[in-house]
Amino acid sequence: MPENREPTRDELELRKQIEEFYLPKQLVDAIFEMGGIPRSSMEAYVGIGFIDIADYSYLSKFLSPKENQMVLNGLYTAFNTVLKRHGGYLNKIEGDSLMFHYGGFLDPRVRDLSEDDAIKYIARELFYSCIEMQRVCVLFNQANDRFLNENVSKDTREDLERAFEIISTLRRSYELSSSMNAFFQIRIRIGANIGEVIIGNFGPDGAKQWDVIGLPVIDAKRMESTAPIGGLRISEQFYRTLESTGIADDYYRRFRREAEALFGQYRSITKDELYKFGTVVLKDKKSVVFNTYSVQVNPGLPEQIQDQVMELLTKGHQGADRIVKMLQYYRGNPFVTNAIEKVFASNSVSIRKAYIYKLLFPKKHAVLERKFGEDRIGLDEFIGRKYSLYYLFESLGRYQDTIKQDPDVPSDETEFLGYESYLAHRSNKIVEQYNLKKAHLIRKSYFFNVVYPLVFTSIRTSILERQYDSEEEEIETLEELENGESDARTDVQGDVEELEELDEIDDREEPGSPPAS
């Protein structure tokens, strides 16, 4: 439209529709309450959350581009109903992830509160929004709109109905009906943090965006990128606030009650297991260690994963791949890992724990080999009974944490007494440091290129074995081993359980290093 021409009534109406369609109503209402657009930035205490859909590139291949759009619109509509209920602000959507926050200029509920009351309010609403969004995601997978309030808008219902129709059609599909429940399960990871940020207008003229920036925002994104699938990771600062305000204890009691009502495996969860302390190494910050807590949010998660794994066991290579992916996702969760191991045991999936143990602990395995001698079956059975899959995954995690840390290279500055002597000293130190780093890089490369892939390749192979071998042959083999050799192995297994030599091996060198060439 030319600058000197007055807009027509239709053009003004279209502009109004565009603004109402694209501008967040919450932002517009807040600006009207202030009586004008705030021109200067301000500091404020806020709570920030990030959501990301786990492995969405895999899920999206089941859908057309248009269906992908409708499913995502429906999912984000579901999440936004949670934010509206709790008074949160949907900051931005970027592909398959979104950012939201509480507090600050846009949150009318904190304007008249004291600083302490505002922090408590922000922590509570942010925390329970994250919990509720994970649970809404479970209902969304079921095409269940139980999370909706009666007074939601017509557009909200239509967005959800379109998404639910796509999901329901996939479930009913003749070609996919036996597989879709196993393969198509949307799961999200959430990260959250609280702290002081700068709030204001960012961007060039004509493309301004009301946003929050600061270290708490960056850390919240780090929480999301390392969060457990189907769970929540929060900063230590956020957890301390939940602890001091009693929110942490309230949620623990609620979670236990829900798990007990389901007779689920989480019914025995401790508070330390519900809020699991862990560290995140920030490689972009010179390997600074960041303290965090991962939080469980779904009281029925182990049982849901069990059901999915049961279905996937019959789905060939694709099913084996998905099970391995789930083990990689949940290997830090003892409840889920133990639940999957029970499925393996009840379905005659023979996980070769001795093979994995040897990858992780070659020195300890060598001690056991000497003790058992030629009795390889006895050795394998002993390791299979003594070590759970979760223990082996824990060891794998410790191994990974160890090789992630760069070796300490002490600074060395000698007194300069002459060119030749100084250069010779420095040359020796540089070569020494190089050799130290080279050894570390070899061990790191060995872990990521040999140990880690072989651990999960072994598990995948065991699943494929179960799929393609007859159950009768496996039962006959087990009966032959049990009837013919169990008595002869009793004494040596009893001795091994008391074998102190295993504990004398330097644990600082375990899990294992690359074998000598």
N, C-alpha and C positions, 0 to 999 in steps of 0.2 A: 504494500500500500504506500503510495507517495506520502512523504512527510507532511506536505501542506494540506492534504485532504482529510476532512473529518471522517472518522469511521462511521459506517452505517449501523443501523440498529442490529441487523443480522450479524455484522462483524463484531460488534460489542458483545452480543450474546454468545457468539462462538468463542471469543476470548475468555469470557466468564466460564464457559464450559471447560475450556482447556485448563484454566487455573484450578478449577474445582477438581478436575480429573487427575492432574499431576501434582499439585501442591498438597503436602500433608495438612489435613484439617487441624491437627493438634498444633502445628506451627503457626498457622494462620490465626487460630483462636488466641494463642498466646500473644501474638503481635498486636491484635486488636485490644486485648486487655491492657497492654502497655501503652497503647495510644500511638504507636509508631515503630518503625523498624529500628532496632538497636544498632547503632553504627560502630560502637566500640566493643571489643572483646571483654570477657569477664572470667575470673577464676571461680570455679565451683567444685564442690565435692559431688561426684557422680558414681554410679555403678554401671559398668559396661559389660555387655555380653555379645559373643559371636557364636553363630551356628553354622555348621558345614555338614553337607550330606556326604556320608562315607561312601566312597567308591561309586559315585553317581554315574561316571562314564560307563560302568558295567551295567547299571540298571537302565540307563537311557537307551541301550541297544534293543530293548524289548518294545520301545515306543517309537512312533514317528515323530518328526520335529514338532508338529502341531500338538501331538499328545504329550510330548515332553513339556511343552509350554503350559498346557492345561493342568497337568499334574503338579508342576512347580507352583503355578498360581494358586491351586487349591491348597497345597501344603503351606505356603506362606500366608494364605488367608487364615488357615487354622492357627498358625503361630500368632498371627496378629490379633486373633480373638483373645488369646491369652494376655497379650500386652495390653489390650484395651481394658480387660478385666482388672489388671493390676496397675494401670496408669502408666505403663511404659511407653517409650517413643521408638518407633521403627525408624532407625537412622538411615540405613541404606541396604539395598539388595544388589549383590554382585554375582550373577550367574547362579550357582547352587549354594551360595552362602549369604548370610545376612548379619547385620549389626543392629543392636538396640541398646538403649540406656535409660536410666532412671535418675531423677534429680536435676538440678540446674534450672535454667530459665523456663524450660518447657514443662516443668512438673509443678502444677499449682499446689500439690499436696505438701510440698516442702517449704513453701514461701513463708509461712507463719510459724514454722517449727524452730526450736532451738537447734544448735549445731549437733548436739548429742542425739536428740530425737530424730533429726533429719538423717543422720548416719544409720541409726537403727532401722528407720523406715526403709531407706534405700537398700540396705543389706537384706532385710526380710523380703521385700518385693522382688528384688533381683534374684535371690536364691530360689524362692518358690516359683517364680516364672520359669527359671531354667528347669526345675523339676517337672513342672506341669507340661512344658513343651515336649520333654522326652516322652511323657505319658500320652500326650496328644498324638505324637508320632506313631505310637503303638496302635491307637484307635484309628488313625488315618489308614494304616496298612489294612485294617479290617473293613474299611469303608464305613466306619461307624461315626456318626455325628453327635454322639452323646455329650461331647464337650461344649456344644453350642448352647448359648442362652436363647430364651424364647424371643427376645427383642432384637436379634441380629438383623441386619439389613437384607433386602431381597438379593442384592448383588453378591453378598457374602454367601448366601445359601446356594445361589446359582453356580458360583465358582467351585464350591465344594461338591455340588451334585455332578458337575462335569468331570471333575477329577475322580470321584467315586465311581462313576459309570465306566471310566476307562479301566480302573483297577478291577471292578467287578467283571467286566468283559474279559479281561485277561484270565481271571480265575475260572470263568465259564468256558473258555476256549477249549474246543475238543483237542487241539494239538498240544495245548500247554497245560491243561487242567491238572495233570498228574505232576507237573514240575513247578508250576508257577508259585505255589505257596513256599516251596523250598528255595527258589531262586530270587523271586522278586519280593524283597523285604527292605523297605526304606529304613535306614538307621542313621542317626545323626550323632555328631559329637558337639559338645558345647563347652566353651571356655568363658570364665567370668572373673572380673576384678573390680576393685573399688579404689578411689583415690581422687586427688585434686587434678583437674584438667583445665585447659583453656577452651572456652566456648565462644563462638563468634561466626562471622561470615567469612567464608574462604572461597577463593576462585575469582576469575576475571569478571568484569562488567558483563551482564547478560547471562552469566552462568554461575551466579553465586549459590553457595550451599551452606546452610546452617549446620555446623559440625562441631565435634569435640576432638581435640588433639592433646597429646601428652603421653608420657611414659605409661600411665595406667592403661591407656588404650592399646599401646604396643604390647604390653604384658598380657592383656586380656586376649589378644589375638594369638600370642604364644600359648596361652592356656588351651585355646581351641585346637590348635594344630597338634598338640600332644595329648588331647583328652581321650579317654577310653571311649570306644564305640558304644553308643547307648548310655553313656554316662556324662559326667561333668567334671571338669578340672578347674580348681579355683586357686588363687594366689594365697600364700601364707597369711598375708595381711587380711584378706577377705575372711579366711577361716577364723583368725583370731577375733574378728568382729562378731562372727556368728557364735563363737564360744562365749565371749564376754556378755553377749545379750541374751543368752539362753536359747537361741534359735537352733544351735547345733544339737543340744540335748532333746529339744522338742521334736525335731525331725527324726532323730534316732529312735525315740520311743514310737513314733508314728510308723516308721518303716518296719520295725520289729513286729508291731501289731498286724500290719498288712501281710507280712511274710508268714506269720503264724496262722492267720486266717486262710491263707492259701496252702498251708502245710508244705511250704516251699523250702528249698535248701538254705535260703537266706534267713530262715527263722532263728538260726543260731549265730547270726553275724554279730560280731562285737563292734563297739563304737570305733575302735582303731581300724577295723576292716571296712566299715562303712565309709569312714574318712581316712583313706590310705595316704600316708605321707610319702612323698617322693621328691626327687630332684630332677630338674630339667637343665641340661647343659646347653648354654647359649653359645653356639659356635661363632655366631656373628659378633659376639662380645668377648672374644678371646677366651672362650670356654668358661665363662662365669657360670657358677652353679646357682640355679633359681629354685627356691623351696616352694613346693606346691602340695595340694591335697586333691586326690581324685575321689569323687563321690558317687556311690551307687544310687540309682534313682528308680529302678524297676524291680519291685519285689519278686516278680515272677520270671526274671530274665533267664536264670539257669534252665528252668523247665522249658521256656520258649526255644532256647538254643538246642536243647535236647531233642525236641520235636522236629526242629528244622534239620538237624544232623541225621535223624532217623530217616527222613525223606531223602536227603541228599545221598545217603549210602547206596541207594538203588539207581542213581542217575549217571553212572558211568564216569568217564574222565571229567566231565564238567562238574559233576557232584563232588568228586574227590578234590578238584581244584577249589571249590567253594568251602569245603570243610577245612582244608589247609589254610585258606584265607581267614576263616573265622578263628582258627587256633592262633594264627599270627596276631589277629586283633585282640583276642581275649587271653593271651598267654600269661598276662599279669594278674588275672582274676582267678583265684583258687576255686571258687564256687562253680564258675562256668567251665573251667578246665577239668575239674573233677567230674562234672556232669557229663561232659563229652567223653571222658575216659570210661565212664560207666556204660555209655552207649556202645563204645568199642567192645568192651568186655562182654556185654549181653548179646552182641552180634558177631562174636568170634573174629573181630579184627585184631590181628596179632601185631601189636606195636613192638618193634625190636628195640627195647629200651637199652639193651646191652650195646647195640651199635651206636646209639646216641650217647650213651655214657662214655664210650671209648673216644668219641669225637671231642667230648668236653673234658674228660679226665684221663688222658692217655697213661699217665704215670700210675694212678690208682688202678686203672684197668689192668696194667701190666702186673701189679701185685696180685690181683685176683686170678689172673691167668696162671701165675706160678702156683698159687694155692690149689686151684682146681685141676691143674695139669691137663690131661686129655679130655676131661669131662666138660666139654663146651656147652652141652645142653644144661648141665647143672649150673654153670656160670651164668648162662642167660636167664635161667629161671630164678636164680638168687637175686640178680639185679632187677628183674621184673617185679619181684615181690617187695624188695627193699625200697625201691625208689618209685615215687609216683611221677606221672607225666608233668604235674605242676612243679615238682622239685627239679626236674630236668630243665623245664622252661625257666625257673628261677636262676639256675646255674647259667643257662644261656644268657639271661639278662645281665648277670654279674660279669660274665665274660665280655659282653658287648659294652657295658659301662667302663670296664677296665681299658679296653683297647680304644675307646673314644677319647680317653684322656691323653693329651700329648705328653711325651716324656719330659721330666724336669731337666732342664739344661741350665746348670748353675752359671751365673755370670762370673767371669774371670778377667780381672784386669791386673796385669803385673806391672811392676815399676819399669819404666823405660831407662835402660842403661846403655843402649846402643842398638843400631839397626839390626845386626845379625842375630844377637841373642833374643831381642824382642820378637823379631819375625819368626824365628825358630819356635819360640814358645807359643806364639799365637797360631802358627801353622799346625802344631800338634793338637792344640785345643779344638781348632776348627775340624780337623779330621776325626777327632774323638767324638765331637758332637754329631758329625755326619753319620758315623757308624751307629751311634745311639739312635738317631732318627730313622736310619735305614732299617735297623732291626725292628723298630716299632712299626714302621710302614709295612714290612713284610708280615708281621703278626696281624696287623689290621686287615691287610689284603687277604690273608689266609682265612680270617674269620668271615668276612663278607662274601668271599668268592668260593669258599670251600665249606667251612663248618656250618654256617647258617643255612645255606641252601640244601646241604646234605641232611641236616636234621629234618627239615620239612619234606624233602624228597623221600626220605625213609618212611615217614608217616603216610605220605601219598601212595607210595608203593604198597604199603600194608593194606590200605583201603582198596586199591585196585585188586590186590590178591584176594581180598574178601569178596569182591564183586565177581571175580572170574573163576575162583576155585569153588568146588562143591563143598557144602557144609559137611556132608558125610565123610569126605576125605580128611577134612580137618579134625573131625571128632575121632576118627580111627587113629590118626597120628598121635593125637593127645593121649588116647587110651593106651596105646603101645608104650609111649614114653612113661606114662604114670605107672602102669603095671610092671614094666620090665626094669625100670631103673631108679624109681623113687627111693626104695629101701637102701640101695647102695650109696646114695648121695647124702643120706641123713647126717652122718657124722661130720663129713667135711663141711656141710653147710652150717652146722652148729658151730664149728671152729671159726668159720669166716665171720660169723656175726660178732665174734669177740676179737676179731683181728685188729690189733692196735696199730699195725704197720700202716694201715690206710690213713690214720689220723696223723702219723708222723711225717707224712709228705708235706712239704712246705705249701700251705694253702695260698700263699701269695703268688705261686707259680701256676695255680689252677684257677679256672679251667685251662686246658692245654694250649701248647704252642705248636707251630707247624713242625711236622716230623723232620728229623735231620735228613738232608739229601745224601 
